[in-house]
Amino acid sequence: VSVRELSVFCRQFESVLNAGVTVIEALNMLAEQTENKTFKAALEDIRDSVQKGDTLSAAMANCPKIFPSLMVQMVQAGEATGGIDKAFSRMGGQLEKEAHLKSLIIKSAIYPVILIIVIIVVVAIMMIKIVPTFTTQFDEVGGKLPGITVAVMAVSDFFVNSWYFMLAIIIGLIVFFKEFKKTENGALIMGRLALKFPMVGTLNIKTASASMTRTLATLMGSGIQLVDALG
């Protein structure tokens, strides 16, 4: 379930509640309207839990992969103060800003990503197609070649004859870093590297600061105490 879908859900839920519809009826209406099957099943499960006597926040907490803890805490605060509609309104605004920020980051990253891909493709073509042609000519002519030329030819031979080994290394590194990032120490190390990485480190710091302050404002605006919000 994307951030955009969650923001639309919050806005729709707020509108339906303000129209005088009960929570169970609102969940049933929104479950029928959504096209995302995963989201639809989650809303139906929440509706059934609320019908059995659970609070809305407790029912949402049973779907942690769909509803972030921030949303659950805000709904819980809204239930305590009698302002669930306001909680969903603030959460909708929070998610809309988050989705907008992500779209800006993606747009700004498109050009460098495409440039890197083009460079990789060009280098691969040179190593696989062009350099081997010169290698054959050098072998026919004979003589001693400069060290740089020998190194380029060796890299080309590796590309041609051991490409599967390189592919295995790349896949292994991707899997390793993804699993390493899931650990507590790995997340801490990768987070520090992301803040110190050239060019994008400053952007990561500003993005994290904006997200933190906006989330803190949203939580405190919903009636959550500062200590609990920071936790």
Secondary structure, DSSP 8 states (H G I E B T S, - for coil): --HHHHHHHHHHHHHHHHTT--HHHHHHHHHHH---HHHHHHHHHHHHHHHTT--HHHHHHT-TTTS-HHHHHHHHHHHHHT-HHHHHHHHHHHHHHHHHHHHHHHHHHHHHHHHHHHHHHHHHHIIIIIHHHHHHHHHHH-S---HHHHHHHHHHHHHHHSHHHHHHHHHHHHHHHHHHHHSHHHHHHHHHHHHHSTTTHHHHHHHHHHHHHHHHHHHHHTT--HHHHH-
